[in-house]
Structures are given as C-alpha cells and as structure tokens.
C-alpha cells in the first residue's frame, strides 16, 4: 500500500461503481485497548464479504481521508484512510494506519469474495 | 522447578505468537526431553493491527505472512505437529460453543495428552483467548475425572495476581532463552518493534527486565468435582 493519491484513488473508486462488489469494512482500537488503559472504551465494527452496489464513490481531499459510497438505499463510509493499493487480484484495499503503523480502519472493495 | 516427563502435550492458543510469548521456553524444554508436543493454533491472526507505516502488509496479505511466521516459530520451539485450525481471528467467541468443545475433544481423543497448555478463562484479556480457554476447560470438564489431563493456564489480566495469587507453576527457561528469543523473532510482524526496543535498551545499558525471557508461569486449572 502507498499513501493516498486523490486522483488515483478516485479513479479506482469510479471503476467499481455500478457493479456488484464485496466489501470489507473494519474499525478497531485494538482488543487490548482497555487492558493497557482502563480509561479507553473498547469498540470496533467488522463486516466482510457483504455484497453491495454503489452509484457514487468519493474520496475527500482532507488527510487522513474519508471515503464514502452512496448506494440506492444507504451509505458506507470510512474515516481515517491513509493508504491504498489495487492488489494483484484487482481488489481495492484502503487502510488507515496510525502513527505507529497500526491499522485503525480498513475499507476494501472486490468483485470477487474475499477469503473466509 | 524441574520439569517432569509428559506423555504428550497439547498446546491450544488462538493466535500465532500466543504460544511464543507465553510458552516458547517451556515447549522447547519439553521437546529437548523428547516429549511430543502438538500445537493447535486456531486462527492465523488475520486481524493483527500492526501493518507498519510505511506498511509491510495489507489486511489481505497478513494471514500468509503470519502462517509462515508460525511455521518458523514452531521450528525454533521444536514443535513437529502444528495444526492450523482454520478459524478467523476475532470470531472465535462467535462460533457455536459445542463446535468449539468438539474441536478440543477431538484433539484430546486423538492425542491423549497428559498436559494441556492454554489460557485461563476470565483472566486472558482478549476475546479469542477467553473463547479458546472456555472450550478447552469445558472439553476437559466433560471427561472422566481420572482421565483428565492437567491444564497449565496462562493468565495475564490486570487483576490476575489479586484474584488468583502467585502462579504456582514457574519454569526457569533461561537455559533455552535463545530459543525463546528465536521464536519471538520468527513472529516478526508482531514482535519486530518490541525486539528492536529490547536491543536498543540493552545497547544503552538499561535492559528491560528480562524476567519474561527467563521465566514462564502458569496456574494449574482445577475442577470442583
């Protein structure tokens, strides 16, 4: 993955629009967050291999970036995206890596299901 | 304390590196005595958060990296029977409870271990650790009392000492410290930062307390009946 280039990422988001795609969306502050600091409220969400179809995908030019997908009946968005790549399987992988290199958020789009 | 020979040891943890942090020295010492060790590792740590910045992996490439790290760590510990059980990181507690118990029961029936090493339920911090421990304890609880293997349970919740007291089983693993370090190093994606920090502090003449490289401690899980 490399740091977000708005034009490149926007073109990739456009390329998956109006197609049936599988998404992976994840946000976390780590399973150990409240072990290391009891004041931290540990929360997160995870969804993988849910099929959606979006009509408009947009990355906002404000780093770390926000990426939103507008669907016929709803929305998907991720906040804190810093890195992206189109991997060798043609999947668009986006991630938000914090200052220590830990994943804080991930949004991935693929025309084929992700592994288990 | 001196290790006594075991018939067979079954190690059950959910994530590649759980075994290295808690038990690499103990496993290596038992392997050096010729005791067979089977490691059932339930997931590949697919949800590991450390991808680096700049990143060395993606969410999708991490599992294969960790699979290879796990294999290398097992070589460092001398584990010849590694079972990758195919569950997904962070989902173990959501699996069907009976399926989880059966997974452990099947391993026990096949291997007839005299000792199982796993986490201590209620004191294992991570939801996958807790779910793994619950499945192991329940599988053993259902066995006839005389046939149950002993359970060495790893506990590290912040309230462990307050609730469980001092761990009764303490292994001096200093004689195989290099093997433990090698196993931790093998889990590079998870431990590189920590190992670098350890070296850095040693070079500055203020090494971290290295007690956890030299000592591995367990609670003996016991049943009421």
Contacts between the chains, C-beta under 8 A, distances in Angstrom:
chain1	res1	chain2	res2	distance
A	1	B	51	7.8
A	1	B	55	4.7
A	1	B	58	5.7
A	2	B	54	7.9
A	24	B	59	6.9
A	26	B	47	7.7
A	26	B	59	7.3
A	28	B	47	7.6
A	28	B	49	6.7
A	30	B	49	5.6
A	31	B	90	7.2
A	31	B	125	7.6
A	31	B	126	4.7
A	31	B	127	6.5
A	31	B	128	7.7
A	32	B	125	6.5
A	32	B	126	6.8
A	35	B	125	4.9
A	35	B	157	7.4
A	35	B	158	6.7
A	38	B	158	7.5
A	46	B	47	7.9
A	46	B	90	6.9
A	82	B	53	7.7
A	83	B	53	8.0
A	83	B	55	5.8
A	85	B	58	6.8
A	87	B	58	6.6
A	87	B	60	6.3
A	87	B	61	7.7
A	91	B	60	6.9
A	93	B	58	5.0
A	93	B	59	6.6
A	93	B	60	6.2
A	95	B	51	6.7
A	95	B	55	7.2
A	95	B	58	6.9
A	95	B	59	6.5
A	97	B	51	6.0
A	97	B	52	7.5
A	97	B	53	4.4
A	97	B	55	6.1
A	98	B	53	7.4
A	99	B	53	7.0
A	100	B	53	7.1
A	100	B	193	8.0
A	101	B	50	6.0
A	101	B	51	6.2
A	101	B	52	4.2
A	101	B	53	3.8
A	101	B	55	7.1
A	102	B	49	4.3
A	102	B	50	5.5
A	102	B	51	7.3
A	103	B	49	4.7
A	103	B	50	7.7
A	103	B	51	5.2
A	103	B	59	6.8
A	104	B	49	7.9
A	106	B	59	5.0
A	108	B	59	6.7
A	108	B	60	7.2
A	114	B	60	6.8
A	115	B	60	7.5
A	115	B	63	7.5
A	116	B	86	7.7
A	116	B	88	5.9
